[in-house]
Amino acid sequence: MDRKAFLSAGQRVIRRGAQALDLLSGSIDESFANAGDLLLAARGRVIVSGMGKSGHIARKIAATLASTGTPAHFVHPAEASHGDLGMMARGDVALVLSNSGETPELADLIAYTRRFGIPLIGVASKPASALLQQCDVGLVLPPAPEACERGVVPTTSTTMALALGDALAIALMEHRRFTPELFREFHPGGRLGARLSRVRDLMHTDPPLVAGDMPMGEALLVMTRKGFGVVGVRADGGDGLAGIVTDGDLRRHMAGLLEKAVRDVMTVGPRTVGPDALAEKAVAIMNERRITCLFVIDPAESRNPVGILHIHDCLRAGIV
């Protein structure tokens, strides 16, 4: 293998893709906003379609839209001609991709949108193409050479189409003020779901709590039985968390420990976290303080502890 030529080809592909994206960024105009108006006005779903490599890009765009608050699904244009046109209905919006704009397999799908008044957004590189001539809003991909020297393999064109789909999805997401909490509803599993888990999803709801005047001998039994290595200390009167007793506190008060009351041993004003905080934030606090547990305080509950979160719970959920 000519290693120098191989490296040069890889660099050329990346360079041409980056240049194409620069061109695409500069080409975003009112047509992009018009497409956003159609998508936001849709009462139904966004039907995304394309053939060949454009079809693979369309599938990804549909998935990104669906996961960011815009209901969408992919319809294969060839299957559409054999019954899947029934997946489209009034109230939907069609987003159709074709680099040439002349893909014959799209003809039935395009005609169906025109017959039933389904708004059509077309993405293609040729303004005079059949797709862009018939659509309600046309998004034109700027002229950019494909990455291969013969200019026949869809590379920069599909890169631009994918980026344009991502741009639409994120612009719609931000317009709708789509929150991380809502994002997690669509990503309950995997790494994303773990990162967006909230403390209330992982905490134990029966935290170890003792009174400040409890003898340390009894508090040690509670600490051992609960298994967290800590106990929380209720404030006088029962409202709030006055302190916490940890293994470190025990070591610091070994002399005469069993003759002392909990309040004589506890650390005052421990760090806590709210139930609606991201679990990732709780892990950051524990790492920063070099601790293994956080009591969960709900301001709506008179600042009483409503749970306890252990670092092991976060690790099991994939939050590191």
Buried (B, 14 or more C-beta within 10 A) or exposed (E): EEEEEEEEEEEEBEEBBEEBBEBBEEBEEEBBEBBBEBBEEBEEBBBBBBBBBBBBBBBBBBBBBBBBBBEBBBBBBBBBBEEBBEBBEEEBBBBBBBBEBBBEBBBBBBEBBEEEEBBBBBBBBBEEBBBBEBBBBBBBBBEBEBBBEEEEBBBBBBBBBBBBBBBBBEBBBEEEEBEEEBBBEBBEEEEBBBBBBBBBBBBBEEBBBBBBEBEBEBBBEBBEEBEBBBBBBBBEEEEBBBBBBBEEBBEEBEEEBEEBBBBBBBBEEBBBBBBEBBBBEBBEBBEEEEBBBBBBBBEEEEBBBBBBBBBEBBEEBBBE
